[in-house]
């Protein structure tokens, strides 16, 4: 039976880079012991060199096995908020997230513009109408409403079909 005593402590970064999977196993087996950072840091450096999605997966596994204090120390040491993952998987999902954020930002901007136009024109917007406007994420529909708001006599005209 394989237990923690059969798995070596991989604390050297070069050794970890030669055998990244062993470094991950080392963290899994010994990561709850005092000073897990001596295992986690070399293991993370090793898995960062992997050219596949397994590096991202291994990083997540290492992070999850650590206790709260070790996670906090690791975050402080690496400032992972600024780290840009290099795997194709991470790049694809980061790009997708950015595009979704841009779309949300455009919709929020159009919502704000529409409400500002209605307010500037002195058209009172009911709570229900405001909810309808704020809940809309359809870029084309918001653009149509903005165009109509410029000349509409009432808010109801803005929402009218045609």
Order of alpha helices (4+ residues) and beta strands (2+ residues): alpha-alpha-alpha-alpha-alpha-alpha-alpha-alpha-alpha
